[in-house]
Amino acid sequence: MNIMKKNYCLFAASFFFALSLSVSCSDAVIAPDPVLPVPAPQQVRWQQMERYAFIHYGLNTYADAEWGYGNVSPELLAPGKLDCRQWARVLAGAGMKGIIITAKHHDGFCLWPCEGTDYDIASSPYRDGKGDIVRELSEACREYGLKFGVYVSPWDRNRSDYGREEYVGYYRSQLESLLSGDYGEIFEVWLDGANGGDGWYGGADETRTIDRRVYYDFPSIDSLILSLQPDAIIFSDGGPGCRWVGNERGVAGETNWSFLRGGEVYPGYHAAGELPSGHEDGDTWIPAECDVSIRPGWFWHADEDSLVKSPEQLLDLYFKSVGRNANLLLNVPVNRDGLISKADSASLYAFNNLLSREFGYNVLKDAAVEASSERGRPFRAENLVDGDYDTFWSVPDSCSAPSVRFSFVKPEKLDKIVLQEYIPLGQRVVDFDVEYLSRDGMWMPVDCGEQTTTIGYKRIVRFRPIETEAVRVVFRESRGPVCISAVEAYLRDYTQAPE
């Protein structure tokens, strides 16, 4: 077991111990045993963020490139209006919970004054060489109540020593300078899977290959990150904090387990097709993150101003990421003036308004709740509608295929169901059905057009609008007794015109 896995397991064990005390001391009914693997507390907090922003900005913005070669002059970085407070203001106003900045992309250029290189912001005209965009953004995030994260590419197409042992020491020093505390608390450290290939490499202008599994010594790097930022979530293809979803379309699998087989997936993993669904037999909690850009590219390009994703497209991505047990990392590139463009901000605000129309009123809030079975009073079915994530409904260990029914005083219209498992005790549900009571008294499945298998932290099931006196959820198969924190139902507000 590597150091990272030990750390997360210890966190999870202590968290569950505290939980078991809180739910069992006042009652003889004992909470279900955890079904391993389980998340660390910081992974639960991370999942509760649901959506946050990526910002790609740097020399590529001015060179009209996606992957800089490492040979572009720092003199190009001369924004006339750069304002990190505008970035934070726009993204907070759009409902985002944090921002991750490309502190260093593959070209090797650093957006902060970085010792050991002159390929950094100190060599640019920005603020006469005295600027630090990482610091400016971290301060803006604190001002607007956003969490702050950094992307630090392991690949460096500028460094002459890339591919040799000396570079790994330099890369570690970069992480230390960003994570030592001068920039505050870091909620996520993003480590890209793109490593090794053609580059400038200090003028060598050649292709260099590395063994991605061993060159960087990622277990040691993970330990370094956590020693400096103990609550940080580390992203890579295989975690250990969260994993790449396997595509850059922002779409998780309809079946999505928050597990991977420990030590198997690494940055640049050859079988990315496994990642949208995870490993059902995984032994390590590594949930999925869906990264996608609001534009076709990751960096800003003038010819993409008319290709910004529409609010409806962003809403669909929300349902296919957050609604499938993943987090949404939405990239919003900054333009050459150093600002988020109006087309992007307008779409973001309208997207946030659409979300408020989709989830205006929970029609189950006042419904009568009846479960086929209950574990005991601390785990009663009413916990499903009390608005408290830390209370949940559960059933006896021997109970199979339990169900819960919600009945209305008069027929209600709805077009989506939101379900949440209490993940500190593990992800359990393997298969479930959502049904409604038809006018002739028959239970009918909703017409959702996708598999209703896993739930995890959150699953949103959309379907053709129905009007009914009752709905029920039947849990056909699970790994141990179900532990369901919440069930909600909504109808989109079709009367409010989109802004």
Order of alpha helices (4+ residues) and beta strands (2+ residues): alpha-alpha-beta-alpha-alpha-beta-alpha-beta-alpha-beta-beta-beta-alpha-beta-beta-beta-beta-beta-alpha-beta-alpha-beta-beta-beta-beta-beta-beta-beta
